[in-house]
């Protein structure tokens, strides 16, 4: 278990409802970084057409501005989470945050598409370390129970606010020039870096685990191959050599990783964590929640911009109700978890999410109206996110030892990212091309897919936890 140089009570109190100012400061730093991740991700998508015109990039190249980030992020999330446990959370967090700021600045100054893509890959790598490290810093600073639930509800709120605000800011800043979109994260990252340096508790490298270079190499290479195959499948095709070869390589490497971890004295990843029933359920639930919504938003964006000719800013305001609901609802989710438990709240989240897609499916017709179809669905989806996202993160880390909190955090965030990329890849194949005008009918297969994914998440959470634990062979 990692220990702090500062006395533990100065940052972590197991009793009482009032937090000292320094504890609020730690939470503020972690929330700012999550806010920054959401802001950066949503802003960049809005700016892509302007980037393409200025740098002479075609559609195939432009998609790698997004996919390059996903590749670095999804490929190294598990390693990033475990590195935080073994090397020290504060150290890993601050180094990665500094890399994120530097890559953001370089991206804003890039004069070629290849350099811009390289900076996005670097930012993805940085986020692969800041995201799980930030979550593990939160879960090891705030004790399991009401305090952690409260902190996670605030944490989730800032992530949703960042993503929602990024949609609007992306439209506004792109009007001044796409470089402002890439420059915007720099001052926020520097502010978080200074705050983290001053406020985050100094911890020592973990005492559990040891040198496992073979595990690190096979895990990293396997995850990079798997994520590359998934994010490039829409362009190459699922049955092409460009998809099947990386998938086969990923299978070989990850199989080798599992065999290595079973035999090495100090494994990089303790495989026993994968038998924890709550962890398994949380990881599958996050795939259903995030995977279905990211694909739904992608599909709705295509329909509104290409089909109905809406501007990016108008589309951003159309999607804003989700962010508003999350902003209003997330702060209270911690109290609901304290009262009803994580399992009940995740079920409620999945019910709201499934009803949201179901309502859209039933009422859309060939030309879905905004007030009667889209708005009610968005409000239900926002409710699902407000109830579910932080709660799933809490369930994923419940009962996990402090020295493995980074691993558990990296695992659930990897599931969210890879699951979202996989569902989006399948949806892209179902939709085919665009240019369908204002007729929603060609988008219906995609809507069927996201509804089915959400419904599968609901069914998963209706299975009694004891039965799931029995099938998994216990903890």
N, C-alpha and C positions, 0 to 999 in steps of 0.2 A: 504493500500500500504506500502511495506517495505521502510524504509528510511536508508540512509547510514550515518555513523559517519563522514567519509571524505566528503568534499563538492562535490556535484554532478558534477559540471563542471570539476573536476579533472579527472573524468573517462568517463563522457558521454557528448559529445558535439553535439548539434543539428544542427550546421552549420559548413561549411568548409569541406575540403576534407582530410586535414592532421590530423593524430591521434598522440597524445602525446605518448612518450615511454611507460608510464605506461599502457596505453590502449592496446598497442601492447602486453605488457607483460601479461595482463589478457587474451587476445585472445590466446596467445601462451600456457598458462597453460591449457585452455579448449581444445585446439587442441591436446595437448600432451595426455590428458586423452582419448579423442576419438580415437586417433592413437593407444593408448595402448589397448583399447577395441577391435579394429579391428585386431591388431597384435596377441593378445592372442587367439582370437577366431579361426583364421585360422591356427596358429601354432599347436594347440592341436590336430586338426584332423589328421594332418600328422604324429604325434607321436604315435597314438593309437596302431598300431601293435607292436611297440617296448615296450610300456607299458604292453600290454597283455602278451608278452613273459617273461618279467622280473618279474612281480607281479603275474603271473599265473591266469590272468583274461580271461574268455571266452567272446564270442561276446556279450552275454546278459549283462554282467557286464560292458564291455567296453563302450557300448552305453550310460550308465548312467554317464560316465565322461562328455559327451556332454549334455545329457538330464538333469543331475543334475544342470548344469549351467543354462540351459533354464528354468528349474522349478523355481529356485530362481529369475532369471531375469524377466521372464514374469509374475510370480505370484505377484511380489511386485512393478512393474513399476508404476502403478497408485498411490499406496500408497507413493512410493518414490517421485513422482512429487508433490503430494499434501503436503507431509511433508516439502518439500523445501519451499513451500509458507507459511506454518504455523509456522515452527520452525526456519526459517532463512536459506537462501541458502548457505552461506559460511560455516556455522556450519555443516550442513548436508553433504555438498560436502566433506569437509576435514575429517570428521569422517568415511564416507564410503570409501574414498580413502585409509585411514589408514588400514581399514579392508581388502581391496583388496590386499594391499601389504603384510599384515600378512598372509592371506590365500594363496597367491602365494608362499611365502617362505615355509610355512608348506607343501604345495603340492609338492614342489621340494624335501622335505626331507621324504615324506611319504614312509612307508615300507609295506603298505597293500592297497589293492584296495578300501576297505571301507573307510579308512581315506582319500584317494585321492578323492573319490567321495564326501565326506563331505566337503572337501576344495573347490571343484568346486561349490557346492551348496552355500557355504559362499561367494564365489566370485560373483556368480550370484546375490545374495542379495545385495552385495556392488555395483555392476554395476547397479542394479535397482534404486539405489539412486543417483549414480554419473551421469548416462546418462541423465535423465530428469532435474536434478539440473544443470548440465553443460549447457544444452540447454537453460534453463530458465535464468541462469546467463548471457548468451550471449544476449538473447532477451530483457532482462531488462537493460543491459548495453549499447547496441547499439540501438538507436531509430528506430522505424519502418520506412521503406523507404530505400533510397540508402545505408545508412551506415549499416543497418542490413543485407541487401541483400549481400553487399560486405563481411561482416563478415561471413555470412552463407556459401558463396561460398568457402572461405578459410577453414572453419570448415569442410565442406563436403570433400574437397580435402584431408585433413589429415586422415579422416576416411577411405577413399578408399586406400590411400597410406599404412596405417597400415595393412589393410586386404591383399593387394597385396604383400607387403613385407613379411608378415607373412607366406604366402605360400612358398616363397623361403627360408626364415630363418628356417621354420619348417623342411624342407628337409635337410638343412645344419647342424643345431644343433642336429637333431636326429642322425646324423652320429657320433657325439661325445658322445651322450647319451641323453635319453629322459628327464632326470632331468634338463638339460640346457634349454629345452623348457619351463618348468614350472618356472625356476629361472629367465629367461630373463625379465619378467615384473617387478621384484622387484626394481631394481635401477631406472627404468623409473617412477614407481609409487612414489618412495621416492622423486625424483626430482620434480615431479608435486606437491607433498605434500608441500615441502618447498616453491616452487614458489607460490602456492595457499595461503599459510600462509602469505607470504610477500605482495602479490599483490591484492588478491581478496578483493573487498570492504566489509567492515563490515556492515551487515544489521541486523535489528531487526526482531523478529518474526512478522508475519503478524497480522494485527488488525482485519481482517475479518475471520470468522469461529471461532468455539469454540470446546469444548469437545464433541466428537462424538465416544465414544468407541464402541458402537454397530455397527456403520457404518464401523469403521476400522476393526473390527473382521470379519464381514460378507464379506466385500470386499476382504480382504486378503485370507480368507479361500476359498471363491468362486473362486477367480482367481487361487489359487494354485491347486484347484480341476480341474478346466477347463484345465489349462496348462498340468497337469499330465495326464489327459485323452488323450489329443491330442498327446503328445510326446510318450506315451506308446502304442498308438493304433496300430502302425505297428507290435509290438511284440505280443500284446494280441489279435488283431483283432477288427474290429469296432463293431461287434455284441456280443462281449464277455462281461461277467460281469465285468471284469477288466477295461473295457472302459465305459460301459453304467452306472455303479454305480457312478463313479466319475463325469460323465457328469450330471447325475440326481442330485447329491449333489450340483454341481456347479450351476445348474439352480435354485434350491431351495434357496441357499445362496445368489445368485445375485439378485433374485427376492425380497428376504427379504431386501437386501441392498437398492434397489430402493424404497421400501415402507418406510424404515427408513428415507432415505434422503428427502422424500417428507414431512415428518411430524416433523423431528427434527428442533429445532430452529436454530442451527448453523451446517448445513450439512458439512460433510467432502468433498463432491463433489456437486457442484451446477449443477443439471441436465440440467438446461437451456443451458449450454454450448454445449450440444449435439444437439441443434436445430440450431446452427450456420452453415449455408450452406457451407461456405468455410472449416470449420473444418471437417464436414462430408466428403466432397469430398477429402480432403487431406488424411484423414484416410483410405478411400477406395483405393485411388491412391497408397499409400505406400504399401498396401497389394498386389496390382497388380505388382508393380515394384520389391519389395524385395522378395515377395513370389515366383514369377515366376523365378527370377534369382537364388535364393538359391536352388530351386529344379532342375533347369537346370544344375547348377554346380555340384550338387550331382550326377545327372545322368551321366554327361559327365565324371566325375572323375571315376565312376564305369566302364564306357566303356573303357576309356583310360588305366586304371590300370589293371582291370581284363580281359578286352577283348583284348587289344593290348599289354599288358604287359609293359606299360611305368612305369618308376620309378617315385616316388613322385616328385623329383626335376625336371625331364623333364616335367611332367604334370603341375607343378607350372609355369614353363617358358611358357608353351603353353597357360595358362590362363592369363599371365601377360599383354597382349595387352589391356585388359579391364582396368587394373590399370593405364596403361600409358595414355590411352585416358581420363580417369577421371582426372588424374593429370594435363594434358594439358588443358582440357576443363573447369574444375570446376572454376578456378579463374575468368574466363570471364562470368560465368553464372549470377553473380550479376548485371553486366552491362546490360545483356540481359533482366533481370527481370525489371530493372529500365525503359527500353525502351518499352518492350512489355507487361509487367505484368505477374503475376504468372500463370494465367489460360492458356495463349498462350504457355508459355514455358513448362508447364506440358503436354499439348497436343502434342507438338513437341517431348517431351521425350517418351510419350506412342507410338507415331508413329514409332520412331526409334527402340524402344524395340520390338514392334510387328513385324516390318519388319525383325529384327534380328532373331527371332524365325521362322518367315515365310520362310526366306531364307534357314535356316538350314533344315526345314521341306521339302522344295521343292527339294533341291539339295543333301540331305544326301545319298539317296539310301540305299544300304545294307552295304557300307563301306565308310563313309564320309571322303573325303580328307581334310587335314588341310588347305592348301592354298586356295582352291576353296570354301570350305563350312564353316569350323570352323572359320578361321580368319575373313572373312567378317562379320559373325554373331557376333563374339566377339567385333569387332570394332563398330558395330551398338549398341550392348548392352552397351558398354562403353559410347557411345554418349548419350544414354538414361539416364544412371546414372548421367553423368556429368550435363545434363540439368535438370534432375528431382529431385534428392534427396534433395539438399539444397532448391530448389524451393518449394517442397512439405512441408518441415519443415517451410518455411516462410509463406506459405498459412495457415498452421495449427495454427499459432500463430497470424495471422493478426487480428486486431480488438479486441484482448483479453486483458483484463485489466492486469496490472502488477502483481496484487495479485493472478492471476489465470494462469500466464505463466507456472508455474511448472506443473499444472494440464493439460494444453493443450499439453505441451511437453511430459508428461508421457503418455497421451492418444495416441498420434501419434506413439510413440515408442512401446507402447503395441500393437497397430495394426500391426506394422511392424513385431514384434517378433511372436505374436500369429498367424498372417496371414501366415508367412513363415513356422511355424511349421505345420499348418493345411494343406497347399498345399503340403508340403513335406510328410506328413503322407498319403495323398491321392495318391501321386506319388509312394510311397513305396509299397502301396497295388497294384497299377497297374503294377509295374515292377515285383513283385513276387521275385524269387530268381535271382542270378547272374550266372555266368559261361556259358554265351552264346557265348564265343569266340569273334571273330572279327566281327560278324554279328550284325548290328545295328537294325535290324528289331524288336527284342523284346523290344527295348527302345522307339519305335515309339509312343505307347500309352502315355508314359510320356511326350514326346515332344508335342503331341497333347494337353495335359493338360496345359503345361506352355504357349503354344501359345494362348489357349483359355482364360487363366487368364489375359495375357497381353492385348488381344483384348477387354476383358470386361473392363479393366482399360481405354482403349482408348475410348470406347463407353460412359463410364461414363463421361469423360471429353469433349465429344461432346454435351452433354445435356446443354442447356443454364443455367447459374447460377441462373437467375431469376426464371426459372421454378422449379429448385431444391429447391430454397428458398420457393417458394409458396407451394410445396408439403410438406415441413417440417414445415409449419405453421409459417414462419417468424423467426426472430432472437430472 
